[in-house]
Amino acid sequence: MESLARGGTRWKRFAVVMVPSVAATAAIGVALSQGALAASFSVSGQQFKVTADKLDGQGFVQYGAVDTNKSGQKPVAVVGMNSAKITNLCQSVVVPVPVFGDVSMKLTAGKAGGPRVEAKKLYIDADELKTNATFNNIDIGVSVDKTTKGPGPHQGDKYLKDSFAQQAESVAFTDVKQRAWATTAGTFKLSGLNMAVKKGKSECY
C-alpha cells in the first residue's frame, strides 16, 4: 500500500510516529507505575470516550477532584474500584493535527463470549457518565477520607478533605458511555486487544 501525502506528511510515517504517542497520552490511558491519579500527574488536555456493555466492580468509591492540564484545572468525578471486569470495552481519542486534520485511535477488547477485560486498583477521572447502575450495600454522603469499602482516594489527589463521597461493596454498570480525562490501574489485562488508527473522527459513541 502506497503512502498518501497530505500537506507534505506521509501517512505511513505519520502513523508510525503517532501510534506510540497517542497510546501513551490517551488510548487506554493506563499508568502502570503506582497508579496515583488526578494531581499526581498532568493530564494531556484531551478527553477520550469509553463505552462498555457491562462492568462489574468490587470495592467501589466515588468522589470529586480536580485534574490539571496546560489549560488550567478541570473538575472531575473520580470512580475507584478495587477490581473490575469489563465486557466489550471501547476507548477512543481524536487528535487534531495541524494541516493534516483529525486522527482517531480506537481500542477494543473483551468481546462478549470471550475473556473479559480485568483491572485492579482502577481509577477513572470523568466529567460525564451515562449508564444503568446497581449498587450493593451503598453508603451515600460518607466523608471521602473515611471510605472503607473501596480503594479510597490516592495520595496526591486534589480533593477537599472530608468532602462528599459514596461507596459500595460492589457495582454493576450496563450500557456504559463515559467521557474521561484520565484512567489509571495497578494492572489492566486486555484480552483480544485491537487497535485502529485512521484519519477523521471515529469514536466509540
Salt bridges, closest charged atoms under 4 A:
ASP56 OD2 - LYS54 NZ 3.81
ASP56 OD2 - ARG116 NH1 3.01
ASP127 OD1 - ARG179 NE 2.95
GLU128 OE1 - ARG179 NH2 3.89
ASP139 OD2 - LYS149 NZ 2.94
ASP175 OD1 - LYS177 NZ 3.10
GLU203 OE2 - LYS49 NZ 3.69
